Amino acid sequence: MSVNTPQQESDERDANLCEGFVTPDLNSNVPVCEEGGDDVEGLEHDGHGSHIGSVKEKVTINVEAEKTISLGRTLGVEEIEDFAPDVQEVLRTEGNSGKADLVRGLRIRHEVSFIMIQETQFVDMGLVDVALFWGRGEFCFEWVPSAGRSGGLLSIWDPKVFSMAGVTKLRNRLLVSGSIKGCGSVNHLLNVYAPHNIVAKRVLWDAIGDLIGEGVGLWTVAGDFNAVRSECERRNSIYNASEANEFNDFLDAKNLQEYSLKGRRFTFVAGDKLSRIDRIFVNWEFFMTWPNAEYIALAREGFANVVRNAVCEDVFDGEPDLVLLRKFKKLKRVIASWIEQCKQKEDGEKQILQKELTILDEVMEERQITEVEVWVLEETKRRLREIESCHQRDLKQKA
C-alpha cells in the first residue's frame, strides 16, 4: 500500500508483511515512554540513532558465534575456528533474509522514507541486522518485541527526512512522533498489530484512542488491524458484523479518515481467503494538509515473479520451437524448486508452532496463563489451522 504525499511520498505492503510510508536528523536525548498496563518487556535496546551495524548488534553476534564455535569444538568438529566468519554471517541473516530482501527492494524502488513492519516475530533484535531491511544509507529504527512467534513491530525511517522527538512502546502499538523536514506540524506515526480476539481488539481500540487524545498534529495510524469495516472487504472468510461495527465506531470517535484505496481491492491474501485488514488511517488535519495524497496497494510479489524471472533472466538461442521447449523445461525446474522452498519454510514454521503449543500446554497444567500467553496460544492455533487448511487443499488438487 502507498500513501503518497507531495514530498516524494509512497508506501508499500506485501500481504500482511509491511507498511511503508514516505514521510517527509535524529535528535539525541529522545524521550521514551513505555506505559504501564501492558508494558513491553525486555526492551534492552534503546533504538535511538540506531544506524547500520550498531556496536551492540555486532558484539551480540560475536558472542553468539563464539558459543556456537565452542559447541562445535566440544562435538569434535575439526578446524571450526576457520568458519567463524561464516557462522557470524548466518547468525546475522538467518530467518529474515527473504522478508528483508522484499522490504528493501520495495523501499528502494518506491523511495520510501518511513517503513512500518508488523509481525516481525523478533523477540530480541540483538541478532537482527536492520540494514538488511533498509539497504544503503543512514537510517534509524524503533521496535517492540513479539510474544513468541506472534506479533512484533518495527518502524524504520530516514533521519534526513524525519526527525524523531519521542516514542511510546506498548504491546500492540509503536508510536513514533517527530517532524517532517519542511513541515512545521508535529507528525505522529502509529504502527499497529491488532490481536484476533475481539475483546482484546476492544481494549486496543480504547488504548489507541487514549494515545491519540484530541488528535493534535498530523496522525497516521497504520498496520494490521485484523478487522474489516464491511462485509465486502472479506472473501471466503467469516465476517463478524459486531466486530466491524466496533471498529467503525472507534474510527468515527477518533475522526480517522481513509483515502480511497487504489491498485487492489484486498491487502491480505492467504490461499483463497482475501481481506482488507491492513490499512492506513489519517486524522482530519493530515487529510486537509495533503488532500491529494494517494493510497495504493502494490501488486503482491510471489509466484508471478518466479515465473517472470525464470523466463526473462536467460537468453535462449535456436529455432522458436526449441526456444519455447527450453523455456518450459527451465520453468518447470524453477517452479519445482520454488515449491520445495515454500514447503520447507512451512514445515519449519509448523514445527516451531507445535513446539510452542506444547510448551504452553505444559504451562497451563502448572498455572493460569497470562493475557499475553492467551494471545500467543490463539495466534499459534490460528496459524496452525491455516497451514493445515493449505495442506488439505494441496492434497485435494493432487487427488
Residue pairs with C-beta under 8 A, 6 or more apart in sequence:
1 11
1 12
1 13
1 19
1 261
1 263
1 267
1 278
1 279
1 280
1 295
1 296
1 297
1 298
2 9
2 10
2 11
2 12
2 20
2 110
2 263
2 294
2 295
2 296
2 297
2 298
3 9
3 10
3 11
3 21
3 22
3 220
3 259
3 280
3 282
3 293
3 294
3 295
4 10
4 11
4 22
4 293
4 294
4 296
5 22
5 23
5 24
5 290
5 293
6 290
6 292
6 293
7 22
7 24
7 180
7 182
7 183
8 22
8 24
8 111
8 113
9 21
9 22
9 23
9 24
9 113
9 290
9 293
10 20
10 21
10 22
10 110
10 111
10 112
10 294
10 296
11 19
11 20
11 21
11 22
11 110
11 112
11 114
11 115
11 280
12 18
12 19
12 20
12 106
12 107
12 110
12 112
12 296
12 298
13 19
13 20
13 267
13 278
13 297
13 298
14 102
14 103
14 106
14 298
14 300
14 301
15 267
15 268
15 269
15 270
15 300
16 118
16 119
16 224
16 267
16 268
16 277
16 278
17 99
17 102
17 103
17 117
17 118
17 119
18 102
18 103
18 106
18 115
18 116
18 117
18 118
19 115
19 116
19 117
19 118
19 191
19 222
19 223
19 278
19 280
20 103
20 106
20 107
20 110
20 112
20 114
20 115
20 116
21 112
21 113
21 114
21 115
21 116
21 189
21 220
21 222
21 280
22 110
22 111
22 112
22 113
22 114
22 161
23 113
23 114
23 157
23 161
23 162
23 180
23 187
23 189
23 220
24 113
24 161
24 162
24 180
24 181
24 182
24 183
25 159
25 160
25 163
26 48
26 49
26 140
26 159
26 163
26 164
27 163
27 164
27 165
27 178
28 48
28 49
30 48
30 164
30 165
30 166
30 167
31 165
31 166
31 167
32 46
32 48
32 166
32 167
32 168
32 169
33 166
33 167
33 168
33 169
34 40
34 43
34 168
34 169
34 170
35 168
35 170
37 170
37 207
38 170
38 171
38 172
38 207
38 371
38 372
39 170
39 171
40 144
40 145
40 169
40 170
40 171
41 145
42 123
42 124
42 145
43 144
43 145
43 169
44 126
45 56
45 125
45 126
45 143
47 140
47 141
47 142
47 143
47 167
48 140
48 142
48 164
49 140
49 159
50 130
50 140
50 141
51 138
51 139
51 140
52 130
52 131
52 134
52 138
52 139
53 129
53 131
56 126
57 125
57 126
57 127
57 128
57 129
60 126
60 127
61 88
61 91
61 92
61 126
61 127
62 88
64 91
64 127
65 84
65 87
65 88
65 91
68 87
68 91
69 80
69 81
69 83
69 84
69 87
72 80
73 80
73 81
91 127
92 127
92 129
93 100
93 129
93 132
96 122
96 128
96 132
96 133
97 132
99 133
100 132
100 133
101 132
102 301
103 115
103 117
103 133
104 132
104 133
104 134
104 135
106 112
106 298
107 115
107 133
107 134
107 135
108 135
110 298
113 157
113 158
113 161
113 162
114 155
114 156
114 157
114 158
114 161
114 162
114 189
115 133
115 134
115 154
115 155
115 156
115 157
116 153
116 154
116 155
116 174
116 189
116 191
116 222
116 223
117 133
117 153
117 154
117 155
117 156
117 191
118 151
118 152
118 153
118 191
118 192
118 193
118 223
118 224
118 278
119 146
119 150
119 151
119 152
119 193
119 224
120 143
120 146
120 151
120 152
120 153
120 154
121 146
121 149
121 150
121 151
121 152
122 128
122 143
122 145
122 146
122 152
122 154
123 145
123 146
123 148
123 152
124 145
125 143
125 145
130 139
130 141
130 154
130 156
131 139
133 154
133 156
134 156
137 158
138 158
138 159
138 160
139 156
139 157
139 158
139 159
140 156
140 157
140 159
140 164
141 154
141 155
141 156
141 157
142 154
142 155
142 164
142 167
142 169
142 174
142 176
143 152
143 153
143 154
143 155
143 174
144 151
144 152
144 153
144 154
144 169
144 170
144 171
144 173
144 174
145 152
146 152
147 171
147 372
147 373
147 375
147 376
148 356
148 376
148 380
149 349
149 352
149 353
149 356
149 376
149 379
149 380
149 383
150 375
150 376
150 379
150 380
151 171
151 172
151 193
151 195
151 375
151 379
152 193
153 172
153 173
153 174
153 191
153 192
153 193
153 223
154 174
154 191
155 174
155 176
155 189
155 191
157 164
157 176
160 181
161 180
161 181
162 178
162 179
162 180
162 181
162 187
163 178
163 179
163 181
164 176
164 177
164 178
165 177
165 178
165 179
165 186
166 176
166 177
166 178
167 174
167 175
167 176
167 177
168 174
168 175
168 177
168 211
169 175
170 207
171 372
172 192
172 193
172 194
172 195
172 204
172 207
173 190
173 191
173 192
173 193
173 204
173 207
173 208
173 211
174 190
174 191
175 188
175 189
175 190
175 191
175 211
176 188
176 189
176 191
177 186
177 187
177 188
177 189
177 217
178 186
178 187
179 185
179 186
179 187
180 187
183 218
183 289
185 217
185 218
185 285
185 289
186 216
186 217
186 218
187 217
187 218
187 220
188 212
188 217
188 218
188 219
188 220
189 220
189 222
190 208
190 211
190 212
190 219
190 220
190 221
190 222
190 223
191 222
191 223
192 204
192 208
192 221
192 222
192 223
192 224
192 225
193 223
193 224
194 200
194 201
194 204
194 223
194 224
194 225
194 226
194 227
195 201
195 204
195 226
195 375
195 378
195 379
196 226
196 378
196 379
196 382
197 374
197 375
197 378
198 240
198 242
198 243
198 246
200 371
200 375
201 226
201 227
201 243
201 246
201 247
202 246
205 246
205 247
205 250
208 221
208 250
208 254
209 250
209 253
209 254
212 219
212 221
212 254
212 283
215 254
215 255
215 283
215 284
215 285
217 285
218 282
218 283
218 285
218 286
218 289
219 256
219 282
219 283
219 285
219 286
220 280
220 281
220 282
220 286
221 256
221 280
221 281
221 282
222 279
222 280
222 281
223 278
223 279
224 268
224 277
224 278
225 247
225 277
225 278
225 279
226 277
227 243
227 244
227 247
227 277
228 234
228 239
228 244
228 247
228 275
228 276
228 277
229 244
229 247
229 248
229 251
229 276
230 244
231 239
231 241
231 244
233 266
233 275
233 276
234 274
234 275
234 276
235 266
235 272
235 273
235 274
235 275
236 272
236 273
236 274
237 273
237 274
237 275
251 258
251 281
254 283
255 283
255 284
256 281
256 282
256 283
257 281
257 282
257 283
257 284
257 286
257 287
258 279
258 280
258 281
258 282
258 295
259 280
259 282
259 287
259 293
259 294
259 295
260 295
261 267
261 276
261 295
261 296
261 297
262 294
262 295
262 296
262 297
263 296
263 297
263 298
263 299
264 297
264 298
264 299
265 274
265 276
265 297
266 274
266 275
266 276
266 297
267 275
267 276
267 277
267 278
267 279
267 297
268 274
268 275
268 276
268 277
268 278
269 300
270 386
270 390
271 386
271 389
271 390
271 393
272 393
280 295
303 338
306 334
306 335
306 338
307 331
307 334
307 335
309 334
310 330
310 331
310 334
310 335
311 327
311 330
311 331
314 330
316 322
316 323
316 326
316 327
317 323
318 326
346 387
346 390
349 383
349 387
350 384
350 387
353 380
353 383
353 384
353 387
354 384
356 376
356 380
357 377
357 380
357 381
357 384
360 369
360 373
360 376
360 377
360 380
363 369
363 373
369 377
